[in-house]
Structure formats: structure tokens, C-alpha cells
């Protein structure tokens, strides 16, 4: 997830510099097919939903030498004020770079920012 945020242009160092931090509040993982010791895995990540104070990152893991999906998952991340540790609105810059990087928002992402 941190590499993804860097790739879209708003990584953790900038988030922290802007006075924010992250708290992972929920994680879900679903087994699809086996990966074994020594297999090389490709990880795909995207922001699937942005709410008021949180966003959900969706993951898919594939065997590198095949189109075999091994795992899917999602992590919900709450944005908090770095000092108070209280939830705050997902920064507009994160919303903007995610929309630009992902293109058309997924149907699960509401444009009004409501969770």
C-alpha cells in the first residue's frame, strides 16, 4: 500500500509532513488459489472507495508466471490528525491523485465523500 501511495503521488512521507497519519482499522483476505514457497507473486493495489475519514485499498495477488489469482483482500485505513490521533477528512490531495491515477471512480466510490 505504501508503494502504491508513492506511485500515485501522495506517499506517507508527504502525508505525515501535511500533519496526517494512518490507522489500519479493518483487513479482509480471501484465499482463491494456492501459492507455494518459492513462487513469485505480483501484487496489484488500488483505492476502491474513499469515504469521509477513511479509504479502502483493494488488493489482488497473482502468480507471476501465470494468470492465477491467489488472494484478494481489502484494508480500510482511517486518516487521523498526527498530533491528536483523531479522525479527519481524507485530504483533498489524496482524493485528487487517486482519482487521476485510477481514472473513472469505481461504482462503490461515492462522489459526495460519504462513507
Secondary structure, 3 states (H helix, E strand, C coil): CHHHHHHHCCCHHHHHHCCEEEEEEEEEEEECCCCCCCCCEEEEEEEEEECCCEEEEEEEEEECCCCCEEEEEEEEEEEEECCCCCECCCCHHHHHHHHHHHCCCCCCCCCCCCC
